[in-house]
Amino acid sequence: MATEILKVYGDRKSQPTRAILIFCKANGINFEEVEIKLFSGDAQTPEFQAINPLKKVPAISHGDFSLFESHAILTYLACWYQVSDHWYPTDLRKRAKIQCVLDWHHTTLRYGSTRYLINTVLAPVFGKSPNPEAAAEYEQKLVESFSTIETLWLKSDAKFLLGNDKPSVADLSLVCEIMQLHMISEEKRNRILGPYKKVQQWIENVKVAMDPHFDEVHQHLLDAIATFEQKP
Ligand SMILES: N[C@@H](CCC(=O)N[C@@H](CS)C(=O)NCC(=O)O)C(=O)O
């Protein structure tokens, strides 16, 4: 196997960045982390745009190859480094089911979560005022997403999505997304997540399966959140 140097470009406040960092650490993949701070101008440099012309994180370079979009990166790394099969099974039908969850995620859980946060706690970051009407709409989208996860992909009593007893890249990607909800108050988080007991247990299962990397990589986000004066 070639020994190209793997660089992961990202910001630990970014949920897809964290998924890639945790994946690499959990699989003992050697990499160099290059911090591209969100909203700092780091992503605007010609050097970074050569890696990701869309100026977003995460992205990787691997020798003379570069790639963006976290799900593409996770599946590329799983195949390149031939990690344990449960992450992204070689069985075509098992793999396709994981791909199905990954594709679903973009327009449902991620869509609802990012827009809910942008219309509440993150509004000032974007120079806007919180928009309760929009927030209510996206909260509904978020709740529907949790309902889908609970009733469709956690319907058995298995520890992970799709009835699996070990985590896949889909478990990791989705749970990193859900961790963004630590930006809001515990009360609001309970209102949204409270009814979904299987989802709550699954989040814990993913954390435990990625221990100690999950907490280590998330600490930066939790520290940043702690500086918020009062969570809306
Ligand atoms: N679908 C992309 C999402 C990438 C993305 O939206 N990244 C955000 C951070 S989580 C970003 O770079 N935002 C800065 C910007 O849009 O200017 C992925 O999964 O990698």
The ligand as an ORCA input file, in Angstrom:
! r2SCAN-3c Opt
* xyz 0 1
  N     -21.980     18.234      2.940
  C     -20.715     18.728      3.416
  C     -20.965     19.904      4.340
  C     -19.772     20.822      4.445
  C     -20.130     22.078      5.235
  O     -21.230     22.610      5.121
  N     -19.179     22.510      6.059
  C     -19.406     23.668      6.871
  C     -18.928     23.420      8.280
  S     -19.820     22.100      9.041
  C     -18.584     24.842      6.326
  O     -17.469     24.679      5.892
  N     -19.164     26.026      6.412
  C     -18.514     27.240      6.017
  C     -19.160     27.876      4.853
  O     -20.182     27.372      4.363
  O     -18.642     28.920      4.425
  C     -19.952     17.598      4.144
  O     -20.606     16.663      4.616
  O     -18.723     17.651      4.193
*
